[in-house]
Amino acid sequence: MPRTPSSPLLLAGLLAGAAVAHAVAPKPFDATVPRSLPGSPRQWTYASGVAELALAAGIAHPRTRRVAALATAAFFVGVFPANVKMANDARRRSPAVRAVALARLPLQVPLVLWARNVSRNAAG
């Protein structure tokens, strides 16, 4: 990821947008929650949205950016099982849905690296 002043705010915007999506349209996110997690999928959907919003706020503020970006990298790793579940569930869907679900798997890597780079480039 190129080192630009806007990259932390762009990452924060991505997280905030995802948080809003979790709140406004939770059903697709519910379907990605691994069955092995306790509680209802909707609880996990809302909890991950709240986490994304908190991470976005942390990254947006320069004083908390370093720690929040590291936490974001960990968050992206932590939600990877949901993407695996989505890809597994897509096996029974159309080729287009399968392609999107499979494409999401390697996209987690640049997200993790982006968050790590934001942390490394943060002042403090």
trRosetta pair geometry for C-beta under 8 A, 3 or more apart (Angstrom, degrees):
i j d omega theta_ij theta_ji phi_ij phi_ji
1 7 6.1 115 157 -145 121 145
1 110 7.2 123 -58 -170 100 90
1 113 6.5 162 -11 119 107 96
1 114 4.7 99 -53 -109 154 76
1 117 5.0 -177 58 55 117 159
2 7 7.2 -174 83 -62 66 135
3 7 7.1 -96 -143 12 32 145
3 117 7.2 -131 -89 170 79 117
3 121 5.7 171 -137 -106 106 149
4 7 4.9 115 61 -26 83 98
5 8 7.7 -53 177 23 43 96
5 9 8.0 17 138 7 67 111
6 9 5.4 -68 -159 51 58 107
6 10 5.4 63 144 -30 86 106
7 10 5.4 -51 -138 37 33 115
7 11 6.3 36 160 -20 65 102
7 114 7.1 -140 -179 -164 114 96
7 117 7.4 -38 136 106 147 113
7 118 6.1 -148 121 -90 103 96
7 121 7.8 51 71 65 126 150
8 11 5.7 -54 -151 36 32 111
8 12 6.3 33 150 -19 65 106
8 59 5.4 -163 -175 170 89 96
8 60 7.4 155 139 -97 99 34
8 65 5.8 -11 -150 -146 144 128
8 69 7.2 -72 -125 -79 96 125
8 118 4.8 126 -97 -148 81 115
8 121 7.7 -142 -53 85 109 111
8 122 7.2 97 -93 -88 141 90
9 12 5.3 -48 -144 37 37 115
9 13 6.2 42 152 -22 65 103
9 59 7.8 172 -88 127 32 100
9 60 6.4 67 -113 -117 71 75
10 13 5.6 -52 -149 35 31 114
10 14 6.5 36 151 -22 63 101
11 14 5.6 -49 -150 31 33 114
11 15 6.5 30 153 -15 64 105
11 59 5.6 -98 97 165 107 158
11 69 7.3 49 113 -117 155 94
11 72 7.0 81 163 153 124 165
11 114 6.0 173 -94 140 121 115
11 115 6.4 144 -158 -90 145 68
11 118 5.6 -75 17 -60 160 157
12 15 5.8 -57 -151 39 32 110
12 16 6.2 30 153 -18 67 109
12 55 7.9 -160 -120 122 66 69
12 56 4.4 105 -163 -159 71 72
12 57 7.5 119 -151 -54 114 18
12 59 4.2 -163 -77 88 96 112
12 60 4.3 109 -147 -62 162 85
13 16 5.6 -54 -140 39 32 110
13 17 6.1 34 158 -20 65 106
13 56 7.3 115 -57 -145 17 117
14 17 5.9 -56 -149 36 26 112
14 18 6.5 26 153 -17 62 106
15 18 5.7 -55 -149 37 31 110
15 19 6.3 36 151 -24 65 104
15 52 4.6 -166 -174 -174 85 86
15 53 7.3 175 139 -79 96 25
15 55 5.2 -112 -168 90 155 104
15 56 3.8 -168 92 -70 114 95
15 59 7.0 114 22 24 145 137
15 72 6.8 -82 -81 -126 141 123
16 19 5.5 -50 -149 32 33 116
16 20 6.6 34 153 -18 64 102
16 52 7.2 177 -79 139 25 95
16 53 6.2 71 -117 -116 65 64
16 56 4.1 129 -55 -162 83 166
17 20 5.8 -52 -150 34 33 110
17 21 6.4 34 151 -19 64 105
18 21 5.5 -53 -149 36 34 115
18 22 6.5 40 151 -24 65 101
18 49 7.4 -152 127 -118 72 69
18 52 5.0 -106 89 -172 106 159
19 22 5.7 -50 -153 29 32 113
19 23 6.8 23 152 -12 63 106
19 49 4.5 112 -149 -168 63 73
19 50 7.2 108 -144 -71 111 17
19 52 4.0 -165 -68 91 92 110
19 53 3.9 119 -150 -57 163 84
19 56 6.6 -102 -9 -4 136 137
20 23 5.8 -62 -153 40 34 107
20 24 5.8 17 158 -9 72 116
20 49 7.8 154 -29 -156 14 113
21 24 6.0 -60 -129 46 28 101
21 25 5.8 -38 -170 47 68 97
21 29 7.6 129 124 -45 92 126
21 49 7.7 -154 70 -112 58 111
22 25 7.9 -72 -111 65 9 57
22 26 5.9 44 -179 -102 53 77
22 29 5.4 18 -121 -20 77 171
22 45 5.4 180 -163 170 97 81
22 46 6.6 153 147 -102 111 34
22 48 6.1 -156 -122 86 154 88
22 49 3.0 -155 87 -79 140 117
22 52 6.9 137 -1 30 140 136
23 26 6.9 4 -127 -59 13 98
23 46 7.1 73 -96 -121 70 76
23 49 5.3 149 -44 171 80 158
25 28 6.4 17 137 16 103 103
25 29 7.8 119 108 -5 70 100
26 29 5.4 -72 -160 48 54 111
26 30 5.8 63 146 -36 86 100
26 42 6.0 61 146 -133 142 81
26 45 4.5 102 -158 136 103 148
26 46 6.9 -14 -115 -59 138 75
26 49 7.8 -75 -101 -34 96 141
27 30 5.5 -48 -147 24 32 117
27 31 7.0 33 157 -21 61 100
28 31 5.9 -52 -160 27 37 114
28 32 7.4 30 149 -17 63 104
29 32 5.8 -59 -159 31 42 109
29 33 7.3 55 147 -38 67 92
29 41 7.9 166 115 161 69 101
29 45 4.2 117 108 -128 119 109
29 48 7.3 -153 179 64 133 130
29 49 7.8 69 140 -52 174 103
30 33 6.0 -42 -163 5 40 115
30 41 3.9 93 -160 126 79 124
30 42 5.5 -8 -103 -73 118 61
30 44 7.9 122 -120 64 57 95
30 45 5.2 -48 -72 -46 66 139
31 41 7.4 67 -53 177 22 156
31 86 7.5 85 113 -104 94 82
31 89 6.9 -168 160 123 104 172
32 82 4.0 61 148 -176 108 98
32 83 7.2 14 -161 -69 127 34
32 85 5.6 134 -161 81 59 114
32 86 4.8 -13 -114 -62 102 102
33 37 6.0 -86 173 43 98 135
33 41 3.9 173 44 -132 142 89
33 44 4.6 118 -122 75 134 143
33 45 6.7 -90 -50 -51 125 80
33 82 6.4 -17 -90 -113 34 106
33 85 7.6 -58 83 80 12 163
34 37 5.4 104 76 -15 85 98
34 81 5.4 -24 -43 139 135 119
34 82 6.6 -113 -29 -86 83 60
34 85 5.3 -158 -84 -61 72 145
37 41 7.9 103 72 -95 118 59
37 44 5.9 59 118 -77 152 146
39 43 4.5 -72 155 62 126 145
39 44 6.6 140 93 -42 115 89
40 43 4.8 105 61 -2 81 99
40 44 7.4 -151 98 1 49 84
41 44 5.6 -59 -154 40 40 110
41 45 6.2 44 149 -25 71 104
42 45 5.4 -48 -145 33 35 116
42 46 6.4 31 158 -13 66 104
43 46 6.1 -59 -150 40 28 105
43 47 6.1 28 153 -19 65 111
44 47 5.5 -53 -139 40 31 112
44 48 6.1 29 161 -18 66 105
45 48 6.2 -58 -149 36 25 105
45 49 6.5 25 152 -18 61 108
46 49 5.5 -56 -150 36 34 115
46 50 6.4 34 153 -19 67 103
47 50 5.7 -52 -149 35 33 110
47 51 6.4 35 151 -19 65 105
48 51 5.4 -49 -146 37 36 115
48 52 6.3 40 152 -22 66 102
48 79 6.7 92 -142 -98 135 122
49 52 5.7 -50 -147 34 32 112
49 53 6.5 32 153 -18 63 104
50 53 5.7 -54 -150 36 32 112
50 54 6.4 32 152 -17 65 106
51 54 5.7 -56 -148 38 32 110
51 55 6.2 31 154 -18 66 107
51 75 6.3 172 144 -127 124 132
52 55 5.7 -54 -145 38 31 111
52 56 6.2 36 154 -23 64 105
52 75 7.5 153 -86 163 66 151
53 56 5.6 -50 -147 33 31 115
53 57 6.5 31 154 -18 63 104
54 57 5.8 -53 -150 36 32 111
54 58 6.4 32 152 -19 64 107
55 58 5.6 -56 -148 38 33 113
55 59 6.2 29 156 -16 67 106
55 68 5.6 147 -152 -173 60 95
55 71 6.0 -147 -112 101 102 107
55 72 4.7 122 -172 -84 131 92
55 75 6.2 -71 -73 -3 157 161
56 59 6.0 -57 -146 38 28 106
56 60 6.2 30 155 -23 64 109
57 60 5.7 -56 -146 34 29 114
57 61 6.6 15 160 -10 64 108
57 64 8.0 9 121 80 72 141
57 68 7.7 -136 83 -131 55 152
58 61 6.4 -66 -150 40 28 99
58 64 4.4 -98 -154 126 77 121
58 65 6.9 154 147 -94 69 32
58 67 6.8 -87 179 86 129 84
58 68 2.6 170 125 -99 119 142
58 69 7.8 -150 117 -32 104 52
58 71 7.0 17 89 49 159 130
58 72 8.0 -169 77 -42 118 104
59 64 7.7 -83 -56 101 22 87
59 65 5.5 65 -145 -130 45 73
59 68 4.7 -140 -56 112 61 126
59 69 5.6 96 -108 -70 98 78
59 72 6.5 20 -60 -37 127 146
59 118 6.5 8 -145 148 113 146
60 65 7.8 -160 47 -90 14 91
61 64 4.8 38 83 33 110 100
61 65 6.5 -154 86 -50 50 77
61 68 7.8 97 52 -3 86 151
62 65 5.4 -28 -139 -14 33 125
62 122 7.1 165 -157 -158 65 92
62 123 6.1 8 -178 46 111 109
62 124 7.7 155 157 -36 81 116
63 124 7.1 113 -140 -80 45 143
64 67 5.9 -65 -169 52 67 103
64 68 5.1 62 137 -24 92 117
65 68 5.8 -67 -138 45 24 108
65 69 5.8 24 166 -22 66 111
65 118 6.7 -112 173 154 102 98
65 119 7.4 -178 137 -107 75 49
65 122 4.1 -177 102 -125 112 131
65 123 7.7 62 52 37 130 66
65 124 7.6 151 54 10 93 132
66 69 6.2 -59 -149 34 21 108
66 70 6.7 18 154 -14 59 106
66 119 5.1 84 -153 -154 57 72
66 122 3.9 -156 -69 80 78 143
66 124 5.5 -123 -15 66 137 124
67 70 5.8 -56 -152 37 33 110
67 71 6.3 32 151 -17 66 107
67 119 7.7 107 -51 -129 13 106
68 71 5.5 -54 -147 39 33 112
68 72 6.2 40 150 -26 65 103
69 72 5.3 -47 -147 31 34 117
69 73 6.7 40 151 -21 63 96
69 115 5.0 175 -174 -175 76 72
69 116 7.1 153 146 -90 103 16
69 118 4.0 -153 -130 94 143 103
69 119 3.6 -164 93 -62 120 81
69 122 6.4 -178 11 -35 139 133
70 73 5.7 -46 -153 29 35 112
70 74 6.7 33 149 -13 64 103
70 115 7.3 149 -87 146 18 102
70 116 7.3 60 -105 -110 60 59
70 119 4.7 86 -53 -110 76 153
71 74 5.6 -54 -151 40 36 112
71 75 6.2 44 147 -26 67 104
72 75 5.3 -48 -145 33 34 117
72 76 6.4 37 154 -20 65 100
72 115 4.0 -149 98 -139 107 136
72 118 7.6 1 58 61 139 133
73 76 5.8 -52 -152 33 31 111
73 77 6.8 29 149 -15 62 104
73 112 4.9 78 -150 -155 82 70
73 115 3.9 -172 -64 97 76 123
73 116 4.8 68 -92 -58 147 78
73 119 7.0 -63 -16 -12 126 136
74 77 5.6 -55 -152 37 35 111
74 78 6.1 37 150 -23 67 109
75 78 5.4 -57 -145 38 31 114
75 79 6.4 20 161 -13 67 106
76 79 6.3 -57 -142 38 28 101
76 80 7.3 56 150 -50 56 88
76 108 5.7 158 167 -162 100 87
76 111 4.7 -172 -139 115 148 114
76 112 4.8 -158 93 -76 134 75
76 115 6.2 178 -3 3 134 145
77 80 5.8 -30 -167 -14 37 120
77 108 7.5 115 -93 166 42 122
77 112 6.1 67 -56 -104 85 127
78 81 7.9 -43 170 14 42 96
79 82 5.0 -36 -176 26 75 120
79 83 6.9 76 132 -19 80 95
79 108 7.9 -165 81 -121 86 123
80 83 5.5 -54 -156 35 44 112
80 84 6.4 46 148 -21 72 101
80 105 7.9 71 -157 -141 89 67
80 108 5.4 71 -101 -150 96 169
81 84 5.3 -49 -146 35 40 115
81 85 6.3 44 153 -21 68 101
82 85 5.6 -50 -149 35 33 113
82 86 6.4 38 150 -22 64 103
83 86 5.4 -48 -147 33 35 115
83 87 6.5 35 153 -18 65 102
83 101 7.7 162 -170 -168 69 70
83 104 4.9 -144 -148 121 116 115
83 105 5.6 157 140 -91 121 60
83 108 6.3 -151 22 -50 164 127
84 87 5.8 -54 -150 36 32 110
84 88 6.3 32 151 -19 65 107
84 105 7.0 75 -83 -108 62 107
85 88 5.6 -55 -146 38 32 112
85 89 6.1 30 156 -17 67 108
86 89 5.9 -56 -145 39 28 109
86 90 6.3 32 154 -27 62 109
86 101 4.8 -154 133 -141 92 105
86 104 6.7 -3 86 62 136 148
87 90 5.6 -54 -148 30 30 116
87 91 7.8 57 150 -43 56 80
87 98 7.8 72 -152 -154 65 62
87 101 4.4 160 -98 145 56 104
87 102 5.3 95 -132 -84 113 55
87 104 7.1 -152 -61 57 100 102
87 105 5.9 9 -53 -52 149 117
88 91 6.3 -27 -175 -13 39 112
89 92 7.1 -60 176 31 50 98
89 93 7.5 43 130 -20 71 116
89 101 7.5 -143 65 -138 78 157
90 93 4.7 -61 -155 32 61 122
90 97 5.1 -157 -145 130 105 93
90 98 4.6 154 143 -101 111 56
90 100 7.7 -157 -129 66 155 78
90 101 3.7 -175 -16 20 159 160
90 102 7.3 -130 81 -34 144 77
91 98 6.7 76 -98 -112 31 112
93 97 3.8 -60 128 82 133 139
93 98 5.9 172 74 -49 91 78
93 101 7.7 104 51 -10 135 138
94 97 4.8 94 55 8 80 101
94 98 7.0 -142 95 -5 41 88
95 98 5.5 -55 -145 39 33 114
95 99 6.2 37 156 -25 67 105
96 99 5.7 -52 -148 32 30 112
96 100 6.6 27 155 -16 63 104
97 100 5.9 -54 -150 36 32 109
97 101 6.2 30 154 -17 65 109
98 101 5.8 -60 -147 40 29 110
98 102 6.1 23 158 -14 66 110
99 102 6.0 -59 -145 41 27 106
99 103 6.1 29 156 -23 64 110
100 103 5.7 -56 -144 35 28 112
100 104 6.8 38 154 -30 61 100
101 104 6.0 -48 -159 19 31 115
101 105 7.9 42 147 -30 57 93
102 105 6.0 -39 -168 7 44 115
103 106 7.2 -62 -165 40 42 92
103 107 6.5 44 146 -26 70 116
104 107 5.4 -66 -150 36 38 119
104 108 7.3 53 157 -38 67 87
105 108 6.6 -47 -175 4 33 108
106 109 5.8 -30 -175 10 60 116
107 110 6.3 -50 -161 37 52 102
107 111 6.6 52 146 -19 72 108
108 111 5.5 -62 -153 40 38 115
108 112 6.2 40 153 -22 72 104
109 112 5.9 -55 -149 34 30 109
109 113 6.4 23 156 -13 64 109
110 113 5.5 -56 -142 44 36 111
110 114 5.9 45 156 -28 68 104
111 114 5.6 -50 -145 32 29 115
111 115 6.5 27 157 -15 62 104
112 115 6.0 -58 -152 38 29 108
112 116 6.3 28 152 -17 65 109
113 116 5.5 -54 -145 39 33 113
113 117 6.2 34 156 -20 66 106
114 117 5.8 -56 -148 37 28 110
114 118 6.5 31 152 -21 63 103
115 118 5.6 -50 -148 33 33 113
115 119 6.6 35 151 -19 63 103
116 119 5.6 -54 -155 34 33 114
116 120 6.4 31 151 -18 67 106
117 120 5.5 -52 -143 38 35 111
117 121 6.1 21 161 -9 68 112
118 121 6.1 -65 -142 46 26 102
118 122 6.5 46 153 -47 62 98
119 122 5.7 -41 -153 4 30 118
